[in-house]
Amino acid sequence: MKQREVDVPRETEDRLREFVALLLRWNASINLTAERDQATIWRRHVLDSLQLAPLVPDTDGPLVDLGSGAGFPGLMLALVTGRETHLVESDRRKSAFLIEAARVLALPRVKIHPTRIEAATLPRAAILTARALAPLTALLPHAHRTLAPGGFALFPKGRTAEQELTDVAGAWIMQVERFPSRTDPIATILRLSEIHPAGSHA
């Protein structure tokens, strides 16, 4: 996959590359990602995150990203959409990186929450994202608590996607949409809406 293979304006791509350069500098001191070269980070993380952008509607309302780590996908989506974005990351070193990245990239609508998800004071989200954080059994309670009415969750999943849906089928009711990943042939992006515990109506 060629590095230019990203459907964003040139100025946005330049800012994305500036972010990757910053990430590589920080990676020398703290373990933000296992990858240590620009091409691999671009392919495995930046492009993988950006493929969520077309699934985000052009509507108002904040985006909340749980377990943001090095900023994938939440910071990437904030950069390309300009949306109010809340990044939750309990690791203090990673949250410090996110604060610096938001400053360098001039993203004033990004707020970093350096705390555990359960302790974060978050707005009701129009969109909730989480990448490589936890199975649906753990994510759906957060989604139910955090999403605003009409909001939805975008969860990239690997080969376990269908098994995770099976595992929650008896406990949770929701609308499920599946989108094939453009960066990983075995991965699926789940878009979940109307999430509520089985036996309830909201």
N, C-alpha and C positions, 0 to 999 in steps of 0.2 A: 504494500500500500504506500503510495507516494505521500510525502508529508504535506503537499499542497492540497490534498484531497479533503477539503473542509469547506462547507458552503456558508461562509461568512464574509463580510466585507474585508478588504485588505487591512484596514486600520484595526479591525477586531482581531484578525489573525496575528498582527504584529503584537498586540497586547497579550494574546495567548502565548506567544513565544517568549515575551518578556516574563510572563508568569513561570513558564517552564525553566527559564534561566535562573530565576529567583529560587525555584524549588531545588534545582541542582546545587546551588550554593548552600542552601540550608541542609540539603541531604548530606553534605560533607561533615556536618556536626551532629545532626539528629536523624533518626531513621523515619523519614516521611514516606518513602516508597522503597520497595526492594530494588527497583530498577535504578540504574545509575547513568543512563545515556539518554540524550534528548529524543532520538528517534523512537526508542521503546516507550518512553513516557508519553510521547505524542500519540502513539498508536494505541497503547493499552489503557491509557487513562483519559487523555484529552478527547480524542475522537470517540471513545466509548461513552464519555459523558455528554458530548455535544449531540449525539444521536437522540437524546431525550428531548432536545429543544423543540422539534416539530410536534411533539406530543403534548406540549404545554400550550393551552389556548391563549389567545390575545385578550385576556380579561384581567380585571383588577384583582387584587388580593395577594397577600404575601406567600412566598415559598419558604418552607421550612425543610432543612436538610439535617437528618439525624446521623450522628457519627461521621462528621464531615472529613476527618482525617486530614489529608493534604488538600482538600477542597474539591474532591470529586464525588458527586457531580455538582454540588451546590454552588461553589464559587464560579465554576464554568458557566452554569446557567444564569447566574447573576450578571456575569460579564456580557453574555450575548443577548440577554433580554432586558436588562436595566431594571428588573423587578425588585421590589423590596424583598430581601432575602435574610433569613435567620439561619446561622450555622451553629450546630450544637456539637461541641467536641470537649470531652472531659480531660483529655491529655493536655496538660498545661503547655508543653513544648509545641505541640501541634496547633493549639489554639493561638499561641504567640505567633506562629508562622502565618496563620490565617489573618490575624490582625494586621501584620505587616504586609501581606499580599493585598488585602483590601485597600490599604493606604497607598501602596505603590501603584496599583491599578486604578486608583481614584474611583472607588466604588462606595460612595457615601450612604447608599441604601442597604449596605450589608452590615448586619450586626452579628458579632460573635458571642456565643454563650459558652464560656469555659467551665462547664459543669456537666453533671450527669443529666441524662434526658429527663429523668423523673423530677429533678430539682429545677429544671429550666422554666423560666416564666416566658411563655411563648404566646404569640397571637394565634387566633384561629386561622388556620392555613387554607388557602385555596388549593395549594399543591404541597404534597409531602413527598420527599425523596429520601432514600437510604440505599447505599450501594455497598455490598459486601459487608453488611453489619450484623445481621441476625436472620434466623428463619422467620417465616410468616407468623408462627405461633407467638413470637416475641414482638413482631412489628405491628400486628393488627391492633392490640390494645393501645399502642401509641397513636396509631392512625385514627382510631375511634375517638380518642380523647382530644386530638389536636386539630383534626380537619373541621373546617366550617361546613355548614350545610351546602351541598352541591360540590364540595371539594373532592379531590381524588388523590390517590397515592400512585407514584411511579416507582416501582421496585425492579431494577435489573436483577435477573436470576440466571444461574447456570443450569446445569443438567438436573438440578433438584427441583425445578419449578413445579412440575406436575405433582410430585410427591408432597411438596409443601402445601399445595392447594388441597390435596387429599387429606393431609393431616389436620387442616383447620375446618374441613367441610362440616363437621358436626357441631362446631362451636360458633361459627361465624357465618353471617349472611352478607353477600356483596355481589356487585356486578363485576365480572372479570372480562377484561380485554387482553389479548395476547398480541405482541408485536415481535417479529423476529429481529434479533440483533444484527446489525450491519457490520459488527467488528468481531463477532465470535459465533461460528456456525452452530454451536451447541447451546447458546444462550437465548433467553427470552426476556422481553421487557413486559412486566405485568402492569396494567393500568387498572386500578381497583377503585370503585366508587360505591356509594350507599352502604358503607361498612357499618354493621352493627351486630352485636351478639345475637346468637340464635335465641328465639323466645322473646326478643324485644322488638320494638318498632322504630328505634332511633339510635 
